[in-house]
């Protein structure tokens, strides 16, 4: 059973995915065992990883993996919805125990968190049907308008591309930054921008669901490992998450979940 709790006007909402705790296969850290739950920080709105469906039921690969890890630790699972730009600070402030929100494993992030990598991700562009601006890559965005979610990799890639445009004397891409990924996608859908930068996984999801509205512009790029983040140096927590994930791989659960969400091609060795 799941319960959604939202407060009007608040930027952060708590989402509780509550279930009966199973017998522990993996020994959780003492504080997690005492609390009887593990809390994840996540931003929802990037299907098929973490999102609310048309009935406002929370689902996605990240949600399934997080729930499965909780089961293997013998604890319940709680989700704390957090803006992506604030997600690492929220973890460091101990507002949650781990981040499970398609967080890319980057060197600068490894300075403050440890990762358990669970899939590969790539970047992509979602464009209007027919790709009227003929967008095939970053270099085609000169003079166009793009929408992105705040704090994401695609935002930083567009910032770097604008430096190249400026050096070459070309018009820069106008980047509109939104507080949520779903807001950026909406901007494309209503024609406010020419392109929406997101992950390949999310772009492919909307191509499948709304192929009469959207196309994907060009080939995916910037492939990277994606992980569950825990606070740097909290070895017991990291090792428990890692062990739970490895057991999912060993018994076939990981493969089944990837297949469920059409993400077999993102499997990590």
Beta strands, then each sheet from edge to edge (+ up, - down):
strand 1: 2-5
strand 2: 13-17
strand 3: 37-42
strand 4: 51-52
strand 5: 58-59
strand 6: 76-81
strand 7: 98-104
strand 8: 113-128
strand 9: 145-149
strand 10: 174-178
strand 11: 195-199
strand 12: 214-216
strand 13: 221-231
sheet 1: 1+ 2- 6+ 3+ 7+ 13- 8+ 11- 9- 10-
sheet 2: 1+ 2- 6+ 3+ 7+ 13- 8+ 12-
sheet 3: 4+ 5-
end
